[in-house]
Amino acid sequence: MGRRTVVAAAMVAAACSGGGASGTFDLPDADTARTGSAYIARVVADAEGDDLAEGAGEHVVLRHDLDIRNDLGGWWLEDAQGNRLNVGIGTQIDPGAELRVHTACGENSDEAVFNCLDTEVLDDDGDVLVLRDAAGAEVHRFAYGDAAE
């Protein structure tokens, strides 16, 4: 039998931290209990400075609140336009940990994965991101900014 994936039942509307101008969108705390797996906790769509700055820039924060280590190898994030941010083969996330998935280049670590793309993926004004497992099944859906309204 295949691995069971829990999907958030409804599209989650993101609350914007920093009054909307910061381009940082957080999953409301009340919605984190409904995920049952790794989930999209924050979108930094308009980072300070260059969104494609090496080692920094726009990124998505994945969080994992279960009691076991989660293998995210082969998982990816996909926006409404079909753009992908790969989580990376062999990537694992510990219980209670966060993983930043960056658009730009940088050095991969236990805390961050870099896709080294030459164009921005995260829409500054809002979008819908889907976290997919290695089989392509939807794990979590996160609407932020204008797309959450």
ROVEX-839256 format. One record per residue: residue number from 1; x, y, z of N, C-alpha, C in turn. Coordinates in pm, 1 decimal. Layout:
[node NUM; [X; Y; Z]; [X; Y; Z]; [X; Y; Z]],
...
//
This chain:
[node 1; [84.5; -116.8; 0.0]; [0.0; 0.0; 0.0]; [89.0; 123.2; 0.0]],
[node 2; [52.8; 228.3; -76.9]; [132.3; 349.4; -87.1]; [126.7; 433.0; 39.0]],
[node 3; [221.3; 522.8; 47.7]; [227.1; 612.4; 161.9]; [105.2; 701.6; 165.5]],
[node 4; [47.6; 716.5; 282.5]; [-71.4; 799.3; 297.9]; [-29.9; 944.8; 311.1]],
[node 5; [-89.7; 1029.8; 233.0]; [-60.3; 1171.7; 238.3]; [-183.8; 1245.9; 284.2]],
[node 6; [-163.8; 1329.2; 382.3]; [-274.5; 1407.3; 433.8]; [-272.6; 1543.5; 366.4]],
[node 7; [-385.0; 1582.7; 313.1]; [-396.0; 1709.5; 242.0]; [-488.6; 1801.1; 318.6]],
[node 8; [-448.0; 1925.1; 333.1]; [-536.3; 2022.9; 396.0]; [-664.3; 2029.8; 313.9]],
[node 9; [-777.4; 2020.1; 380.7]; [-905.4; 2009.0; 311.6]; [-943.6; 2135.1; 236.8]],
[node 10; [-911.0; 2247.8; 289.1]; [-952.6; 2372.5; 225.7]; [-830.2; 2455.3; 191.7]],
[node 11; [-845.1; 2541.6; 94.2]; [-737.5; 2633.3; 63.2]; [-721.4; 2726.5; 182.0]],
[node 12; [-599.9; 2742.0; 228.2]; [-573.4; 2821.2; 346.0]; [-538.7; 2962.4; 304.9]],
[node 13; [-606.9; 3057.5; 364.5]; [-578.5; 3198.2; 337.2]; [-468.6; 3244.2; 430.8]],
[node 14; [-369.1; 3308.3; 375.1]; [-255.0; 3351.6; 454.3]; [-277.5; 3488.9; 513.3]],
[node 15; [-230.8; 3505.6; 635.0]; [-228.8; 3636.0; 697.4]; [-97.9; 3702.4; 659.6]],
[node 16; [-102.9; 3829.6; 634.2]; [17.6; 3900.9; 594.5]; [79.0; 3966.2; 715.7]],
[node 17; [204.8; 3936.0; 743.3]; [272.8; 4001.2; 853.9]; [337.5; 4128.1; 802.7]],
[node 18; [354.5; 4223.1; 891.3]; [421.8; 4346.7; 854.0]; [333.7; 4442.0; 777.0]],
[node 19; [201.9; 4429.9; 784.9]; [112.8; 4526.8; 725.1]; [97.2; 4515.0; 575.2]],
[node 20; [147.8; 4410.4; 512.8]; [126.0; 4389.0; 370.7]; [238.9; 4438.4; 282.5]],
[node 21; [315.4; 4536.5; 327.8]; [421.3; 4591.2; 243.7]; [545.9; 4504.6; 243.7]],
[node 22; [559.6; 4417.2; 342.1]; [684.0; 4341.8; 355.4]; [696.2; 4227.1; 256.4]],
[node 23; [585.2; 4178.8; 200.5]; [590.6; 4065.4; 110.0]; [611.5; 3933.8; 180.1]],
[node 24; [589.2; 3931.1; 313.7]; [599.8; 3808.5; 391.6]; [461.2; 3766.5; 436.0]],
[node 25; [426.0; 3642.2; 406.4]; [292.5; 3591.1; 434.4]; [303.8; 3464.8; 518.6]],
[node 26; [237.7; 3462.6; 634.5]; [245.1; 3350.4; 727.7]; [114.9; 3271.3; 730.7]],
[node 27; [126.9; 3140.3; 744.7]; [10.5; 3055.3; 764.8]; [-43.7; 3084.8; 903.8]],
[node 28; [-173.0; 3114.5; 916.6]; [-228.9; 3139.6; 1050.5]; [-209.0; 3018.7; 1141.8]],
[node 29; [-175.5; 3044.0; 1268.3]; [-149.1; 2936.0; 1363.6]; [-262.9; 2835.9; 1370.9]],
[node 30; [-385.5; 2882.4; 1360.5]; [-501.1; 2793.6; 1370.6]; [-504.2; 2690.9; 1257.7]],
[node 31; [-438.4; 2718.5; 1147.2]; [-441.5; 2629.3; 1031.5]; [-330.1; 2525.1; 1031.2]],
[node 32; [-230.1; 2538.7; 1116.7]; [-118.1; 2445.1; 1114.4]; [-157.8; 2307.0; 1164.0]],
[node 33; [-255.8; 2296.9; 1251.8]; [-296.9; 2166.8; 1306.5]; [-368.6; 2081.3; 1202.7]],
[node 34; [-415.5; 2141.7; 1094.0]; [-492.4; 2067.5; 993.9]; [-406.2; 2001.5; 887.5]],
[node 35; [-277.3; 2022.2; 889.3]; [-194.8; 1974.4; 779.6]; [-159.1; 1826.8; 789.8]],
[node 36; [-113.7; 1778.6; 905.7]; [-81.8; 1637.5; 923.1]; [49.3; 1593.9; 860.1]],
[node 37; [127.7; 1686.2; 805.3]; [254.2; 1652.7; 741.2]; [336.9; 1780.1; 734.0]],
[node 38; [441.6; 1777.2; 654.7]; [513.5; 1901.2; 627.6]; [416.5; 1996.8; 559.2]],
[node 39; [433.5; 2126.1; 582.7]; [341.5; 2224.4; 525.9]; [413.8; 2355.8; 499.1]],
[node 40; [351.0; 2439.0; 418.7]; [402.8; 2571.8; 386.7]; [365.8; 2663.2; 502.4]],
[node 41; [465.3; 2710.5; 575.3]; [441.5; 2794.2; 692.4]; [453.8; 2943.2; 660.8]],
[node 42; [538.8; 2977.9; 563.7]; [563.4; 3119.2; 533.7]; [609.5; 3132.6; 389.6]],
[node 43; [568.5; 3241.9; 327.6]; [616.3; 3278.5; 194.6]; [680.3; 3416.0; 205.6]],
[node 44; [806.2; 3425.5; 166.3]; [875.0; 3554.4; 158.9]; [888.3; 3585.4; 10.5]],
[node 45; [784.8; 3652.0; -42.6]; [776.2; 3676.0; -186.3]; [853.1; 3799.5; -230.1]],
[node 46; [871.9; 3892.6; -140.7]; [942.4; 4016.3; -173.5]; [1043.8; 4042.5; -63.8]],
[node 47; [1156.3; 3973.3; -72.5]; [1260.7; 3984.4; 28.5]; [1328.0; 4120.8; 21.5]],
[node 48; [1388.3; 4160.7; 132.3]; [1465.5; 4284.7; 131.3]; [1578.5; 4270.5; 30.9]],
[node 49; [1601.1; 4375.0; -47.6]; [1706.1; 4370.3; -148.1]; [1663.4; 4291.2; -270.3]],
[node 50; [1759.3; 4227.8; -333.1]; [1738.9; 4152.5; -456.6]; [1671.4; 4018.2; -426.4]],
[node 51; [1558.3; 3990.7; -492.0]; [1487.7; 3863.9; -471.1]; [1568.8; 3743.3; -517.2]],
[node 52; [1670.6; 3766.0; -599.7]; [1753.8; 3656.2; -648.6]; [1896.4; 3663.4; -593.8]],
[node 53; [1913.7; 3732.1; -480.2]; [2046.1; 3744.4; -419.1]; [2096.0; 3606.9; -375.6]],
[node 54; [2222.3; 3578.7; -405.6]; [2278.0; 3448.6; -370.0]; [2274.1; 3428.0; -219.1]],
[node 55; [2221.0; 3312.0; -178.3]; [2213.3; 3278.0; -36.9]; [2099.4; 3346.3; 36.8]],
[node 56; [2017.7; 3420.9; -34.1]; [1908.7; 3495.7; 30.4]; [1791.6; 3505.3; -67.0]],
[node 57; [1723.5; 3618.0; -65.4]; [1615.7; 3643.8; -160.5]; [1486.2; 3573.0; -127.3]],
[node 58; [1395.7; 3572.2; -226.4]; [1264.3; 3513.2; -205.0]; [1276.2; 3365.4; -171.8]],
[node 59; [1184.6; 3319.3; -84.3]; [1187.5; 3178.7; -44.3]; [1056.7; 3139.3; 22.8]],
[node 60; [1039.6; 3009.4; 38.5]; [925.0; 2951.1; 107.1]; [979.3; 2873.9; 226.8]],
[node 61; [910.7; 2887.1; 340.7]; [950.1; 2813.1; 460.7]; [854.2; 2695.4; 478.5]],
[node 62; [911.8; 2575.4; 480.6]; [835.1; 2454.7; 510.6]; [857.8; 2421.0; 656.7]],
[node 63; [754.2; 2374.1; 722.8]; [764.1; 2335.0; 863.4]; [709.9; 2193.0; 877.5]],
[node 64; [760.4; 2125.0; 978.6]; [720.9; 1986.3; 1004.7]; [697.9; 1971.2; 1154.3]],
[node 65; [574.4; 1940.1; 1195.5]; [540.4; 1934.4; 1337.3]; [512.9; 1793.1; 1389.2]],
[node 66; [532.6; 1690.8; 1306.1]; [509.7; 1554.0; 1352.3]; [627.3; 1506.1; 1437.4]],
[node 67; [612.3; 1391.3; 1502.0]; [714.4; 1338.8; 1592.9]; [823.8; 1258.5; 1524.8]],
[node 68; [817.4; 1242.2; 1393.3]; [917.2; 1164.0; 1320.9]; [982.0; 1250.5; 1212.7]],
[node 69; [1100.5; 1212.3; 1173.4]; [1170.7; 1280.6; 1065.0]; [1096.2; 1254.4; 934.9]],
[node 70; [1083.8; 1356.1; 851.1]; [1008.4; 1344.0; 726.2]; [1104.0; 1355.2; 608.2]],
[node 71; [1099.6; 1258.5; 519.0]; [1181.3; 1257.6; 398.3]; [1108.7; 1338.3; 290.6]],
[node 72; [1166.5; 1449.9; 250.5]; [1107.0; 1536.8; 148.6]; [1176.6; 1519.8; 14.2]],
[node 73; [1256.5; 1416.0; -0.3]; [1328.6; 1390.7; -124.5]; [1234.9; 1380.4; -243.6]],
[node 74; [1258.4; 1462.7; -344.3]; [1176.5; 1461.8; -464.7]; [1051.4; 1547.0; -455.6]],
[node 75; [1024.9; 1608.0; -341.1]; [908.5; 1695.8; -327.7]; [935.4; 1826.2; -401.0]],
[node 76; [829.1; 1898.8; -431.6]; [843.5; 2029.5; -493.7]; [726.9; 2119.8; -458.8]],
[node 77; [749.6; 2249.8; -480.2]; [646.5; 2352.0; -468.1]; [609.5; 2396.4; -608.2]],
[node 78; [481.5; 2421.2; -630.2]; [433.8; 2461.8; -762.5]; [338.1; 2578.9; -744.8]],
[node 79; [354.5; 2683.3; -826.8]; [261.6; 2795.3; -819.7]; [150.6; 2778.7; -922.9]],
[node 80; [58.4; 2873.6; -925.6]; [-58.7; 2864.1; -1013.8]; [-19.9; 2865.5; -1161.7]],
[node 81; [97.9; 2917.0; -1194.7]; [143.9; 2921.5; -1333.4]; [224.4; 2797.8; -1372.1]],
[node 82; [242.6; 2706.0; -1277.9]; [317.0; 2583.2; -1305.7]; [466.3; 2593.1; -1281.5]],
[node 83; [514.8; 2706.2; -1227.7]; [656.0; 2719.4; -1193.0]; [687.0; 2628.8; -1074.3]],
[node 84; [808.1; 2570.6; -1074.1]; [846.0; 2475.6; -969.2]; [968.3; 2521.8; -892.0]],
[node 85; [963.5; 2494.9; -761.1]; [1079.6; 2505.6; -674.4]; [1100.1; 2365.9; -617.1]],
[node 86; [1212.0; 2303.2; -649.3]; [1239.0; 2167.7; -603.1]; [1293.3; 2168.6; -461.3]],
[node 87; [1247.1; 2072.8; -381.6]; [1295.6; 2059.9; -244.9]; [1428.3; 1984.8; -245.0]],
[node 88; [1446.8; 1892.5; -335.7]; [1576.6; 1827.2; -350.3]; [1578.1; 1683.0; -304.0]],
[node 89; [1644.0; 1599.2; -380.6]; [1661.0; 1457.9; -349.0]; [1743.2; 1445.6; -220.7]],
[node 90; [1698.6; 1359.8; -131.6]; [1771.9; 1335.9; -7.1]; [1743.8; 1435.8; 103.3]],
[node 91; [1657.1; 1532.4; 79.6]; [1626.6; 1633.7; 180.5]; [1534.0; 1574.7; 285.5]],
[node 92; [1570.7; 1593.3; 410.3]; [1487.8; 1548.8; 522.1]; [1467.5; 1665.3; 617.5]],
[node 93; [1356.6; 1659.3; 691.9]; [1327.1; 1764.1; 788.5]; [1292.7; 1698.1; 921.8]],
[node 94; [1355.7; 1746.4; 1026.7]; [1335.1; 1690.7; 1160.5]; [1206.7; 1744.2; 1222.2]],
[node 95; [1153.5; 1673.8; 1322.1]; [1035.2; 1722.0; 1392.6]; [1059.0; 1861.8; 1450.0]],
[node 96; [963.7; 1949.9; 1428.7]; [972.6; 2086.0; 1480.1]; [1065.4; 2177.5; 1402.3]],
[node 97; [1125.9; 2127.5; 1296.0]; [1223.2; 2205.6; 1219.9]; [1157.4; 2280.1; 1103.5]],
[node 98; [1232.9; 2373.5; 1048.5]; [1191.3; 2446.8; 929.3]; [1296.6; 2429.1; 820.4]],
[node 99; [1251.4; 2435.6; 695.8]; [1339.5; 2427.8; 580.0]; [1302.8; 2541.7; 486.2]],
[node 100; [1401.4; 2624.6; 449.3]; [1379.3; 2732.5; 352.9]; [1410.2; 2681.9; 212.3]],
[node 101; [1316.5; 2702.8; 120.9]; [1334.6; 2664.4; -18.6]; [1347.3; 2793.2; -98.3]],
[node 102; [1468.8; 2819.9; -147.5]; [1500.9; 2945.8; -214.5]; [1493.0; 2933.8; -366.1]],
[node 103; [1457.7; 3043.2; -429.5]; [1460.3; 3052.3; -574.7]; [1604.1; 3067.8; -623.8]],
[node 104; [1682.3; 3148.0; -554.0]; [1817.2; 3185.4; -596.4]; [1919.8; 3074.7; -571.8]],
[node 105; [2043.3; 3103.8; -608.0]; [2156.4; 3014.2; -582.8]; [2204.4; 3029.5; -438.7]],
[node 106; [2273.6; 2929.5; -391.9]; [2332.1; 2931.2; -259.4]; [2381.9; 2792.8; -225.5]],
[node 107; [2433.1; 2777.3; -105.1]; [2485.6; 2648.9; -61.1]; [2378.9; 2574.3; 18.5]],
[node 108; [2339.5; 2456.2; -28.9]; [2239.4; 2375.4; 40.2]; [2289.8; 2334.1; 177.9]],
[node 109; [2195.4; 2327.8; 272.9]; [2226.1; 2286.4; 409.4]; [2103.6; 2216.4; 466.9]],
[node 110; [2110.5; 2179.2; 594.1]; [1995.0; 2118.1; 659.4]; [1880.3; 2217.0; 674.5]],
[node 111; [1909.8; 2346.1; 670.4]; [1808.4; 2450.0; 690.0]; [1761.6; 2515.4; 561.5]],
[node 112; [1833.2; 2497.2; 451.9]; [1799.4; 2568.8; 328.4]; [1837.3; 2489.1; 204.2]],
[node 113; [1750.6; 2500.0; 102.8]; [1772.7; 2439.4; -27.9]; [1762.5; 2551.2; -131.1]],
[node 114; [1855.0; 2553.4; -226.9]; [1860.3; 2659.5; -328.0]; [1838.8; 2600.1; -466.6]],
[node 115; [1751.7; 2665.5; -545.6]; [1716.4; 2615.4; -678.5]; [1800.0; 2676.1; -789.9]],
[node 116; [1868.3; 2786.6; -763.7]; [1957.7; 2850.7; -860.2]; [1885.5; 2887.3; -990.8]],
[node 117; [1766.3; 2944.7; -977.4]; [1691.8; 2991.1; -1094.0]; [1730.9; 3135.3; -1124.9]],
[node 118; [1717.3; 3174.8; -1250.3]; [1756.4; 3310.7; -1288.8]; [1636.9; 3404.8; -1302.2]],
[node 119; [1520.5; 3360.5; -1255.3]; [1401.3; 3444.4; -1258.2]; [1320.7; 3421.8; -1131.0]],
[node 120; [1251.5; 3527.1; -1087.3]; [1167.1; 3515.0; -968.3]; [1050.6; 3421.8; -996.0]],
[node 121; [1009.4; 3347.5; -894.2]; [896.7; 3255.5; -904.6]; [779.3; 3305.3; -820.5]],
[node 122; [807.3; 3357.2; -702.1]; [702.8; 3395.2; -607.6]; [646.6; 3532.7; -642.1]],
[node 123; [517.2; 3537.3; -668.6]; [449.5; 3662.0; -703.7]; [441.0; 3749.3; -579.2]],
[node 124; [494.1; 3871.4; -587.6]; [497.4; 3962.5; -472.9]; [358.1; 3996.4; -420.3]],
[node 125; [258.5; 4000.6; -507.5]; [123.9; 4043.0; -468.8]; [35.5; 3928.6; -420.7]],
[node 126; [71.8; 3806.9; -451.1]; [-7.1; 3692.2; -407.5]; [-12.0; 3584.2; -512.8]],
[node 127; [-35.7; 3462.8; -467.0]; [-39.8; 3347.5; -555.9]; [-90.5; 3227.7; -475.2]],
[node 128; [-102.2; 3115.7; -540.3]; [-136.1; 2990.2; -473.8]; [-17.5; 2896.9; -493.5]],
[node 129; [36.3; 2846.6; -382.7]; [145.6; 2750.0; -387.6]; [93.2; 2614.6; -341.6]],
[node 130; [139.4; 2510.8; -408.9]; [103.6; 2373.7; -371.7]; [232.5; 2298.9; -342.2]],
[node 131; [237.0; 2234.5; -225.5]; [346.8; 2145.5; -190.2]; [308.2; 2005.5; -235.9]],
[node 132; [394.0; 1945.3; -319.1]; [366.2; 1811.3; -372.7]; [474.3; 1714.3; -326.6]],
[node 133; [431.7; 1589.8; -300.1]; [527.9; 1486.8; -261.5]; [593.6; 1427.9; -386.3]],
[node 134; [682.7; 1332.3; -367.3]; [759.5; 1275.9; -478.7]; [671.1; 1209.5; -584.1]],
[node 135; [551.7; 1165.0; -544.5]; [459.1; 1103.2; -639.8]; [370.2; 1206.4; -709.6]],
[node 136; [381.7; 1333.4; -669.4]; [302.0; 1439.6; -729.3]; [171.6; 1467.9; -657.7]],
[node 137; [146.0; 1397.1; -547.8]; [22.0; 1419.5; -472.5]; [30.0; 1551.3; -395.8]],
[node 138; [-81.3; 1620.9; -390.3]; [-88.4; 1747.0; -316.4]; [-83.1; 1718.9; -166.7]],
[node 139; [12.1; 1783.0; -98.3]; [27.8; 1768.2; 45.6]; [-32.4; 1887.7; 117.6]],
[node 140; [-8.7; 2006.6; 63.4]; [-59.2; 2129.3; 125.8]; [-76.3; 2236.8; 20.4]],
[node 141; [-180.4; 2317.3; 37.3]; [-209.5; 2429.0; -53.7]; [-212.9; 2556.3; 29.8]],
[node 142; [-147.4; 2661.5; -19.4]; [-134.7; 2786.5; 55.5]; [-160.1; 2903.6; -40.5]],
[node 143; [-268.4; 2975.2; -16.0]; [-298.6; 3096.0; -93.2]; [-254.0; 3215.7; -11.1]],
[node 144; [-181.1; 3307.2; -72.5]; [-133.1; 3423.1; 1.7]; [-160.5; 3551.2; -75.9]],
[node 145; [-159.3; 3662.7; -2.6]; [-179.7; 3794.0; -62.8]; [-313.3; 3804.4; -135.7]],
[node 146; [-309.8; 3863.2; -256.2]; [-432.2; 3883.8; -334.8]; [-504.6; 3752.9; -365.1]],
[node 147; [-433.2; 3644.3; -377.8]; [-494.5; 3515.3; -409.3]; [-573.1; 3457.8; -292.4]],
[node 148; [-549.9; 3509.0; -172.2]; [-619.7; 3458.7; -53.6]; [-752.8; 3528.6; -31.7]],
[node 149; [-777.3; 3632.4; -106.1]; [-901.0; 3710.2; -85.0]; [-1017.5; 3652.4; -159.0]],
//
